[in-house]
Amino acid sequence: MVRGKALPAPSRSDTAASSVDYVIGPLDKLSISVLGLEELSRDEILVDAGGNLGVPLVGTVHAGGLSPTELATIIAEGLRAKKVRDPRVTVSMAEIVSQLVAVEGEVKQPGLFRMEGRMSLLRAIAKAEGPTEFARTNEVLIFRTVAGQRLVGVYDLRALRSGTYNDPQVFADDLIVVGDSPKRRIFKTLIEGAALLSPLVILLQ
């Protein structure tokens, strides 16, 4: 356990995400544009389950694990090999399916959420519609695999919201778990079950 140290970012071998650029994954949809050659351009092309896609004139290209910029370079090289003069290729993400973050625990809408650019912990929890009334907001965990090791970072939402320390970036394949407060559940149960015809004193410790 190390206090005051940020949870390290995953490498490309750990996850499909990159802090700089998207990395293409299976079932993502791409847009490929070749300047001045509309017949070679595609508004939407699907990456198959193996990370491959078919590119006009070039043939099958393995795109999985590449950034759009890297794939554009490979396609351009393939077109040059087919005698296309000075091809200018642009690849963009039309639909991202492979990059997801999971949010579980005491949030209003747990589930898998698509990454949208650089996403922070607070933004990810907001996508899950925020903590429930029973959430332990000082016990929010991010589980992440880095260099083959499973790591967990522990964060306090109150400290993040007040700016005590920076809102950490989350990456594809992260698992976020918002903790539960049993005391709040007990308190709510006691209050709801009591007629409160007299003062109620509850020992919480």
CORWO-V268857 format. One record per residue. N is the residue number from 1. RES is the residue in one small letter. NEAR is the number of other C-alpha atoms within 12 Angstrom. D_FIRST is the distance of its C-alpha to the first C-alpha in Angstrom with 1 decimal. Layout:
BEGIN
N/RES/NEAR/D_FIRST, N/RES/NEAR/D_FIRST
END
This chain:
BEGIN
1/m/10/0.0, 2/v/11/3.8, 3/r/10/6.6, 4/g/12/10.0, 5/k/15/9.5, 6/a/20/11.5, 7/l/29/11.1, 8/p/25/13.4, 9/a/31/16.9, 10/p/28/18.2, 11/s/23/21.1, 12/r/27/24.5, 13/s/18/24.0, 14/d/24/21.0, 15/t/31/22.9, 16/a/36/26.3, 17/a/41/25.1, 18/s/30/25.3, 19/s/25/24.4, 20/v/18/27.9, 21/d/23/30.2, 22/y/38/30.5, 23/v/39/30.5, 24/i/44/33.2, 25/g/37/32.6, 26/p/27/34.9, 27/l/25/37.3, 28/d/34/36.7, 29/k/32/40.0, 30/l/39/40.9, 31/s/28/43.8, 32/i/34/45.5, 33/s/30/48.0, 34/v/29/50.3, 35/l/20/52.2, 36/g/15/55.9, 37/l/20/55.6, 38/e/15/55.3, 39/e/14/56.2, 40/l/27/53.0, 41/s/28/50.8, 42/r/26/49.1, 43/d/20/47.9, 44/e/22/45.7, 45/i/28/44.8, 46/l/31/42.4, 47/v/33/39.8, 48/d/23/40.3, 49/a/18/37.7, 50/g/18/37.5, 51/g/26/36.8, 52/n/26/40.4, 53/l/31/43.1, 54/g/23/46.7, 55/v/33/47.8, 56/p/23/51.6, 57/l/22/53.3, 58/v/23/50.1, 59/g/17/49.4, 60/t/19/46.1, 61/v/29/43.0, 62/h/26/39.4, 63/a/37/37.5, 64/g/32/34.2, 65/g/31/31.2, 66/l/32/33.4, 67/s/28/33.5, 68/p/32/36.8, 69/t/25/37.7, 70/e/24/37.2, 71/l/36/39.2, 72/a/33/42.0, 73/t/24/42.2, 74/i/27/42.7, 75/i/38/45.3, 76/a/32/47.1, 77/e/22/47.3, 78/g/25/48.6, 79/l/26/51.2, 80/r/18/52.3, 81/a/16/52.9, 82/k/16/55.2, 83/k/13/57.1, 84/v/21/55.8, 85/r/17/56.3, 86/d/19/53.4, 87/p/26/51.4, 88/r/26/49.2, 89/v/33/46.6, 90/t/28/44.1, 91/v/34/41.6, 92/s/30/39.9, 93/m/35/37.9, 94/a/22/40.4, 95/e/24/38.1, 96/i/31/34.5, 97/v/30/33.7, 98/s/33/31.0, 99/q/35/28.3, 100/l/29/26.9, 101/v/38/23.8, 102/a/32/23.4, 103/v/38/22.8, 104/e/32/22.7, 105/g/30/22.4, 106/e/30/24.1, 107/v/30/25.9, 108/k/20/29.7, 109/q/21/30.1, 110/p/25/27.4, 111/g/22/28.0, 112/l/23/27.8, 113/f/31/28.6, 114/r/28/29.9, 115/m/33/28.2, 116/e/26/30.4, 117/g/23/29.7, 118/r/24/26.5, 119/m/27/24.9, 120/s/27/22.3, 121/l/39/20.2, 122/l/34/22.9, 123/r/29/25.6, 124/a/42/24.3, 125/i/38/24.1, 126/a/21/27.6, 127/k/27/28.9, 128/a/28/28.0, 129/e/19/30.1, 130/g/26/27.4, 131/p/34/25.6, 132/t/24/27.8, 133/e/21/28.8, 134/f/25/26.5, 135/a/28/23.3, 136/r/27/20.3, 137/t/30/19.9, 138/n/22/16.8, 139/e/25/15.0, 140/v/35/15.5, 141/l/32/13.4, 142/i/39/14.0, 143/f/31/13.8, 144/r/32/14.6, 145/t/28/15.6, 146/v/22/15.3, 147/a/15/17.2, 148/g/13/17.4, 149/q/14/13.8, 150/r/18/12.8, 151/l/24/9.9, 152/v/26/9.4, 153/g/32/9.4, 154/v/31/10.2, 155/y/33/13.3, 156/d/28/16.1, 157/l/32/19.5, 158/r/20/21.3, 159/a/19/19.3, 160/l/22/20.0, 161/r/19/23.7, 162/s/12/24.2, 163/g/13/22.9, 164/t/13/20.2, 165/y/16/18.1, 166/n/21/19.2, 167/d/26/19.7, 168/p/33/17.6, 169/q/32/19.7, 170/v/42/19.7, 171/f/45/21.1, 172/a/44/23.4, 173/d/32/21.9, 174/d/41/18.9, 175/l/31/18.6, 176/i/44/18.2, 177/v/36/18.1, 178/v/39/19.2, 179/g/28/18.6, 180/d/24/21.6, 181/s/23/22.8, 182/p/17/24.9, 183/k/18/26.3, 184/r/20/27.8, 185/r/19/29.4, 186/i/17/30.8, 187/f/20/32.1, 188/k/16/33.8, 189/t/14/35.3, 190/l/18/36.7, 191/i/17/38.1, 192/e/12/39.8, 193/g/12/41.3, 194/a/15/42.6, 195/a/10/46.1, 196/l/11/45.0, 197/l/8/48.4, 198/s/7/46.8, 199/p/9/43.7, 200/l/14/40.5, 201/v/11/37.8, 202/i/15/34.5, 203/l/9/32.1, 204/l/12/28.6, 205/q/5/26.7
END
